[in-house]
């Protein structure tokens, strides 16, 4: 039996996905739940397991193709029959559009533009079905489509390239739009020997998101030193027993989250977001936690942290970090945060200035904990002692929060960490 593999719906707001990598090729066998391909959306890169065991007989989409949800992208023969000949596979790669049109998918697929139109391109470029569909809807001639500067693999035009072009064309005079698509002038470094590499899908998403945040929020930063000696001693004392009991490593991140959640209850304006001229104060505290992955950074959300104990936070932090690194995170878990925490201290950095995760108005950065000589104030005589010190940096949106508010908030987090009642927390 032939099983159709369709572009999966990776979240409520996801309508399309980009093929990032095929882990299996036509002619190769695959087990059920074995990874077939990797796709990227505007939120997350995910490994897609096979829904059936058998032989991959057809690959109907190339790497960097943008495919709408529900469209057939591959076929698997569950009876293990002979795979498609190698020349058939080549044909799919050379002309994926004609191959797709010759097969009637069993699942409903979006209407495709008329195929004869592509002939006028004389083989200069191959456009994805989504690009052709949008071009047909916008009455964009193929000659004009071919002139657009693409950012996909080998200069291929993506849906985003086309949408950007259409917005530019409608907003600016025709001459300006054409000038905008010309290649950028060669820089002074272009003649220096080196290699070129297309920017990866996730890196482009991060770049767009960071640029959008800097263009949206008025970033301001305050920093403060925190004496973490009590927490460090507590973790050292309990980490072995905690590992045996819970099977988890006891880290400092849950303590930082707990202290931050307590501070957010005191400063609700930091647990808010801006919607044009409206301030939305969120009732629950959802913490976005920055997690480093192989090819970038992702920020999954820990929901309702204000209702969780330290032990609950320990479990949730471990669970969401592991699933994120293993590409098992759901795209819906990458939204809904009301405040974000990033712990760059795990990489040895002592201080940083993180960029706000939109639409939040604040982000807390935690640096590495270092032993330092500090002045300990006492009633009759001060002394110098070796303490475990961590730097906190708070980035906040000056459109909503003034410097005094930011300073008071970070001092509240500092105080919560230094005076935390640790006994009985685990």
KOLTITI-916953 format. One record per residue: x, y, z of N, C-alpha, C, O in turn. Coordinates in steps of 0.2 Angstrom, whole numbers, plus 5000, padded with zeros to 4 digits. Atoms other than C-alpha are relative to their C-alpha. Example, Ala and Ser with C-alpha at 12.3 -4.5 7.8 and 13.67 -1.06 7.14 Angstrom:
<atoms>
500449945000506249785039500450065000500950055003 499649944999506849955036499650055003499950115004 
</atoms>
This chain:
<atoms>
500449945000500050005000500450065000501050075003 499649945000500650174996499750055005499150065005 500249954995500650305010500250074998500850084997 499849945002500650485006500250045007500050035012 499749964995501750595017499850084998500050104993 500249935002501050775018500350055005500650035010 499749954996501750935025499550015006499050035006 500450004994501150925043499850075003500250125001 500249944997500251065053500450005007500249965011 499650004994501551115066499750045006500150055011 500349954995500451235076499450034997499250034991 500749975002498751325076500150064994499750064990 499949945005499551475066500449984994500650034990 499550025005500651375055499649984993499249944994 500450025007500051365036500549974995500349954990 499550035004501651315028500749985003500850005009 499450014997503351245031500649994994500449994988 499450005005505151245022500349935001500549915007 499650065000506051085018500750025001501050054997 499349984998507651095027500549944998501149964996 499650065002508350915024499649945000499249935004 500350075001507850745018500549955004501149955001 499650054997508550615030500049934997500449894998 500150065004507950475018499950024993499650084992 500149985007508050474999499649944997499549895000 500350055004507050374986500449945000501049944998 499750065000507450194987500249975007500449925007 499850024994507950195005499449975005498950005004 500550024996506950095018500050045007500550085008 500149964994506250175034499649975005499149935003 500450034995505550125050499550055002499650115002 500549954997503950195058500350045006500750015010 499849954995504350345069500850024999501150065003 499349985002506150355061499950074996499550084992 500049935003506550535055500149994993500549964990 500150005007506050555037500350074997500750074993 499849945002506450745035500050055006499750045011 500049954995506750905044499750064997499950084991 500349945003505651055041500150065005500250055011 500049944996505651235047499450044998499150054993 500649955001504251355050500250075003500850085004 499849944997504251535056500150005007500350065010 499950004992504351475074500649955002500949965006 499650054997505351315075500349954994499949954989 499750055005506451185065499849935004499949935010 500250074997505751005068500249944996500249954990 499950075003506150825064499449974999499049965004 500750045001504650735056500149934999500549914995 499950075001504550555059499549974995499050004993 500450035005503850435047499449965003499549945009 500650034997502050375050499949934998499549895001 500150075002502350205042500749974998501250014997 499450035002503750085039500049974993499449954991 500050025007504250035021500650034996501150044999 499549975004505250105007499850074997499250074994 500249945003505250285001500149994993500649984990 500050015007504750284983500050064996500250064991 500049945004504550464979500150065005499950065011 499849934997505250634985499750054996499950064990 500449965004504050764979500250085001499950124998 499849934999504950924986500750005001501049965004 499349994999506650994986500250045007499750075009 499849964995507651065000499950084999500150104993 500249925000507151255003499450014997499250074996 500749995002505451224995499650025005499649995011 500549984995504051315004499449964998499149984993 500650045001502551195005499550025005499650025011 500649994996500851225011499849945004499949885002 500250064996500151115025499549964996499049994993 500550045004499250965018500249984993499949934991 499750025007500250955002500449945000500849935005 499650065000500950784998500850024998500950054993 499349985001502850794999500449934999501049944996 499750075001503350604998499549955001499049955003 500550065000502650434996500449945003501049935001 499650064997503150275006499649944998498949934999 500350065001502750095000500149955006500649935008 500050044994502249995015500149934999500349895004 499950085002502449825006500749994998500849934996 499350015002504249855002500149994993500649954991 499950015007504049854983500650044998500950085001 499449975003505449904972499950084999499350104997 500149935000505750094973500050034993500249994988 500049965007505650224959500750004997501250005001 499350005003507150214947500350065001500050115002 499649944999508550334949499850054995499950114997 500149955005508150424933499350045002499250105001 500649974998506350454940500250055006499950115006 499849954994507150534956500350064997500250125000 499749945003508250644945499550054997499550114997 500549965003506750704936499650045005499450105003 500449964995505850754952500450065002500250115003 499649954997507350854957500150064994500150124996 499949965006507550934939499350044999499450104997 500749975002505650974937499549985005499049945003 500550034995504750944953499350024999498849995001 500749985001503251044947499649964996499049944997 500350045004502850934933499849935003499349905002 500150074996503050774944499450015004499049965005 500649994995501850844957499350014996498849984999 500649995003500550894944499749934997499149934995 500250065003500550714937499649955005499449905004 500250044995499950644954499450035004499550095005 500649974996498250674962500149985007499949925009 499950014993498550684981499349985003498850015001 500650024997497250594992499750055005499150065006 500249944995497250745004499850064996500250074991 500249945003496450904999500750054999501050065004 499449955001497851024992499850064997499350074993 500149945003497851204988500050014992500449974990 500050005007497451254970500750034998501050075001 499349985003499051274959499950044994499450044991 500149955006499351404946500149954993500349904994 500050035006499251354928500749984998501150024998 499350025001500751254923500350034993500950044993 499849985006500851314905500450075001500950094997 499649944999501451484912500749995002501150035000 499350014999503051404918500449994994501050004994 499650015006503551364901500350064997500950064994 499749945002503851544897500750025003501050065001 499449994996505251544909500649974997501249984999 499550035004506251434897500549965005501149965003 499550044995507051334912500550045003501050015006 499549964996507951484919500049995008500550005011 500150014993507251454936499449955001498949954997 500650044998506051334945499750035006500150045011 500449964994504751414957499649945004499449905001 500450054996503951324971499350014999499150064996 500749995002502051294970499750065004499350095001 500349944996501751424984500250074996499750114996 499849945004502751554974499650014994499350074993 500450005006501851514958499250025002498950064998 500749984998500151524967499950075002499450104999 500049934999500451694974500150044994499850094994 499949975006501151754958499450014996499250064993 500650005004499551704949499550045003499150074999 500549964997498451784962500150074999499750114999 499949935001499351944960500150024993500350084992 499949995007499451934941500750034998500850074995 499349985001501351944942500249964994500349904994 499850045005502051894925500749975002501049995006 499550044998503351764925500750034999501250025002 499449975002504651874917500250055006500850065008 499949964994504451994932500249965006500649985010 499950044995504451854944500849975000501149975005 499350025001506151794937500550055002501150035003 499549944999506951964940500150015008500550055010 500049994993506651954959500649975003500849915001 499450034997508251924970499749955005499449975010 500250054995507951764979500549995006501150005005 499650014995508651724996500149925002500449905007 500050074999508351534995500649964998501150004995 499450045003509551394990500150024993499650014989 499849995007510451434974499750064998499550074992 500449945002509551604974499349994998499050034995 500750015002507851524973499650055004499750075010 500549954997506351644977499649965005499349915003 500550034995505451604993499450045000499350104997 500749975000503651654997500250075004499850125002 499949934997504351795009500450054995500250114995 499749955005505451864995499550034996499550094994 500549985004503951874984499550055004499450105001 500549964996502851954998500450075001500150125000 499649944999504252085001500050044994500050104994 500049965006504352124983499450034998499450094996 500649985002502552144981499850065004499550115002 500149944996502452264996500450064998500250114998 499549945002503952364990499750034993499750094992 500349975007503152374972499450045001499350094997 500749964999501452434979500250065004499850115003 499949954996502252554991500550064997500550114999 499549965003503652634980499850014992499549964989 500050005007503752694962500349954996500849924999 499750065003504152564949500750004999501149955000 499349995001505852634946500449985007500949955007 499750024993506252624965500049935001500449905004 500150084999505552444966500649964996500949924999 499550035004506752394952500750015003501149965003 499349994997508252474960500149965006500749945008 500050034994507852394976500249924999500549895004 499950075001508052224968500749994997500949934996 499450015003509752254961500549985005500449995011 499550034995511252164969500350065004500550115001 499749954996512052264983500750014997501049964995 499349995002513752344978500549965003500449955009 499550044997515252244981500450045005500650105004 499749964994516052294998500849994999501049964994 499350005000517852325001500349935002500949915000 499750064998518052145008499849944995500049894996 500250055005517252054993500649964997500549904995 499450035004518952024985500449955005500949925002 499650054995519651935001499849934999499249924999 500250075001519751744998499649985006499749995012 500450034995518451645007499449964997499449954991 500550045003516951535005499350035002499250075007 500749974998515051585004499649945002499749885000 500550054997513651495013499450035001499350085004 500649974999511851525012499850005008500049955011 500250004993511151575029499549955002499049944998 500550064998510251435038499350035002499250095004 500749984998508351445041499950035007499650085007 500149974993508451465060500450065001500150115004 499749944999509751595059499750064997499750115000 500449955003508751695047499450025004499250085005 500549984995507251685059500250045006499950095008 499749974995508351735073500250084998500050125002 499849935003509051885063499450044999499450105002 500649965001507351945058499650025007499450085008 500349994993506651925076500450055004500150105007 499649964996508052015084500050084997500050125000 500049945003508052155071499350045001499350105002 500749984999506152175073500050035008499750085009 500049974993506452195092500350065001500150115005 499649944999507752325091499650064997499750114999 500449945003506652425079499350015004499150075002 500649994996505152405091500150035006499850085008 499949984993505752425109500550055001501050054997 499549964998506752565116500449975006500249975012 499650044995508052455125500450045005500850095003 499649974995508752515141500249945005499949895006 499750064996509852405153500250035007500550095008 499749994993510252405172500349935002500149885000 499650064998511452285180500150005008500050055011 499950004993511652225198500449935002500349884999 499750064997512752105208499649965005499349995009 500450034996511951965217500549955004500949915001 499650044996512751865232499649935000499149925003 500450065001512251685227500349945005500249885004 499650044996513351605241499549955003499649895003 500450054997511851525250499749954996499649894997 500350055005511051455235500549954997500449894996 499450055002512751385229500149955005500249895003 499950054995512951305245499549955001499649895002 500550045000511251235245500049954994499849894995 499950045006511451165227500549945001500449895000 499450054999513151085232499849945005499949895004 500250044995512351005247499549954998499549895000 500650045002510750935238500149974993499749934991 500050035007511350895220500049934999499749904995 499950075001511850715223499349975002499149924998 500650044998510250665233499450024995499049984994 500549985004509150765221500049964993499549944990 499950045006509950675206499749935001499449904996 500250074999509550505214499250005001498949954998 500750004999507750555219499650024994499149994992 500349975006507250655203500249974994499949984988 499750015007508450595190500250064996500350054990 499949945004508750775186500650035004500850025010 499549964998510250885188499750075003499450105000 500249944997509951025201500450064997501050064999 499649945003510451195192499750065004499350065008 500149944997510351375197499450034996499150084999 500549965004509051425183499350005004499050055004 500750004997507451365193500050055006499550085007 500049954995508051475208499950074997499650115000 500049945003508251625196499350014998499050074999 500749995002506551595189499550015006499150065005 500449994994505751585206500050075003499550105004 499949934997506451745212499850054995499550104997 500349955005505951835195499350005001499050055000 500850014999504151765197499850045006499350085005 500249974994504051835214500150084999499650125001 499949935001504752005208499450034995499250084996 500549985005503452005193499350025004498950055001 500649994996502051995206500050075003499450105004 500049944997502652155214500050064995499850114996 499949955006503052245197499649974994499949954989 500450035005501552195186500250044993500050014988 499849975006502152325173500549964996500649974990 499450035003503652215169499749934997500049904993 500350065002502452065166499450024995498850004996 500549975004501552155152500250014993500849984991 499849995007501552195133499650064998499150085000 500349945004501152345122499749984994500049954990 500450015006499852335109499850074997499350104999 500149935002499952505100500050055006500550055010 500049964994499352625113499749975006499550005011 500350034994498652495125500549955003500949925000 499650044996499552415139499649945002499149945005 500450074998499052225142500449985006501049955006 499750034994499452175160499849925001499249915002 500150075000499551985160499849975007500249985012 500250024994498651895174500549945003500749945008 499650064998499751735174500850024997500950064993 499349995002501651735173500349944996500449884998 499750055005502351635158500750024998500850074995 499349985001504251635157500349974994500349914993 499650035006505151615141500749995002501050035005 499350024998506751525143500449994994500349944990 499650015006508151545131500449945000500749925005 499750075000508851375126500550004994500250014988 499550015006510451355115499949934997499949885000 500050065004510251225101500650004995501050054995 499550015005511451165088500150064996500750084995 499949955006511151295075499750075002499550114998 500349944999510451435085499750015007500049985012 500349994993509351485100499250004999498950034994 500750015000507551445104499750035007500150025012 500249974993506451525118499349965001498849995000 500750034998505051395124499850035006500150075010 500349964994503851455137499849955005499549905004 500250034994503551395154499450035003499450095005 500649974998501751425158499850005007500049955011 500349994993500951485174500549985005500449945010 499550004996502551495183499950025007500150005012 500249974994501751595197499649945004499549965010 500450054996500751435202500549945002500249885004 499550064999502351315203500550015006500750075007 499550004995503551275217500749994997500749984991 499350015003505451265215500149934997500449924992 500050075002505251075213499749994993499949964988 500450005006503951095199500450044994500450024989 499649975005505051225190500649964998500849964992 499550055002506551105191499849954995500249944990 500350055005505550975182499850034994500050004988 500249975007504851095169500650024996500650024990 499449975004506551175165500349944997500549954991 499650065003507351005162499649974994499949964989 500450035005505850945152500050044994500150014988 500049955005505751095141500650014996500750014990 499449995003507551115138500249934996500549944991 499850065004507850925133499650004994499949984989 500450015006506350925121500250054995500250044989 499849945005506951095113500649974997500749984991 499350025003508751025111499949944995500349934990 500150065004508050865104499550014994499349964991 500549985005506850955092499349975000499049954995 500650034999505350885100499550055003498950035005 500449944998504651055105499450014995499550014989 500649985004502851105099500150074998500250115003 500049935001502851265090499650055004499750115005 500449964995501451325101500350025006500150065010 499649994994502651315115500550055000500850075005 499649955001503651445108499750075000500050124997 500349945000502451585110499650005007499549955011 500449994994501451655125500450025006500150025011 499649984994502851715136499850075002499650114998 500249944997502551865147500750045002500750105003 499449984998504351885152500649954998500449894998 499550055002506051805147500650005004500850065007 499450004996507551745156500549964995500449914992 499450045004509251695147500650005005500850045008 499450014995510651615157500649994996500849934994 499450005004512251655147500649985004501149975002 499450024995513251615163500249924999500749905001 499850075001513151425158500649994995500949944995 499450005005514451475144500650045003501150054999 499549974997515551565156500050085000500450115003 500049925000515051745152499750035006499250005009 500249974993514851855167499550054999499150075004 500549955001513751995159499950014993500349994989 500250005007512752025144499450054999499250075004 500649955001511452145136499549964995499549984989 500550045005510052025129499550054997499350105000 500549975003508852085117499349985002499249925003 500750024998506952085122499749964995499749964989 500450055004505951945116499350024999498950025004 500649975001504452025108499449955000499549894999 500249934998503052065113500150015007499850055010 499849994993503852055131500250075000500450114995 499749934998504452225139500649995004500950045006 499450014996505852145149500349934999500049884997 499650065001507152015148500650005006500950055006 499550014994508351955163500549964997500449904995 499550045002510051895159500449985006500650035011 499650024994511051795172500749984998500849944993 499350015002512951785171500349945004499949915009 499750054997514151655177500150025008500350075009 499949994993514351635196500849995001501149945000 499350004999516151675201500150025008499850065011 499849984993517051685218500450065000500850074996 499749944999517551855223500150025007499750015011 499949964993518251955238499550065000499550104996 500549954999516852065244500050035007500249995012 500149974994516552185258499449975003498849995001 500650024996515352105271499950055006500350065010 500149944995514552245281499749965007499249925006 500250024993514352205300499850065004500050125003 500249954996513652305314500650045003500650105003 499549964997515252345322500750014996501050054997 499450005004516552305309499949964994499749914994 500150045006516552265291500649954999501149965002 499450055001517652125284499949984993499549994989 500050035007518152045267500049935001500349895004 500150075000517551875263500049984993499850024988 500150025007517551765248499349974999499049935003 500750015001515751755241499949984993500349994988 500250025006514951675226499550054997499050064999 500449945003514351825215499849994993500249964989 500350015006513251825200499850074998499550115001 500249945003512951975188499349994997499249944993 500650005004511152005183499950064996500250124998 500149955005510752115168499250004998499049954996 500750005002508952175165499950054994500150114994 500249965005508452235148499250025000498849975001 500749985000506752335147499850054995500350094993 500349955005505652435136499950075003499450075007 500149944997505852615140499450044998499250095001 500649975002504252655131499549995006499050035006 500550014995503352585146500350005007499950025012 499750004994504552575160500650045000501150044996 499449964999505752705166500649975004500549925007 499450034997507452685173499949985008500249935010 500150014993506852695191499649935001499849895006 500350065000505652555188500449944999500349895002 499550055002506952445180500549985006500649935007 499550014995508152475194499749975006500049925010 500450034995506852435207499949934999499949895004 500250075001506352275199500649955000500649905004 499450045000508152205197500250005007500549945009 499850014993508452245215499549965004499749925009 500550044997506852155220500249924998500249885003 499850075002507551995210500649995005500749935007 499450004996509252025219499849985007500149935010 500250024993508452025236499649945001499849905006 500350074999507351875233500549944999500449895003 499550055000508851775228500550005006500649945009 499549994994509951835243499749985006500049955011 500450014994508551805256499649944999499149935003 500450055001507751655249500049945005500549925007 500050064995507151525262500049944997499649914993 499850065004507951375255499749935003499649885000 500250074997507451235268499349994998498950034999 500750035001505951135263499850024993499350004991 500249985007505951205245500049934995499649934991 500050075004506351025238499749955004499749895001 
</atoms>
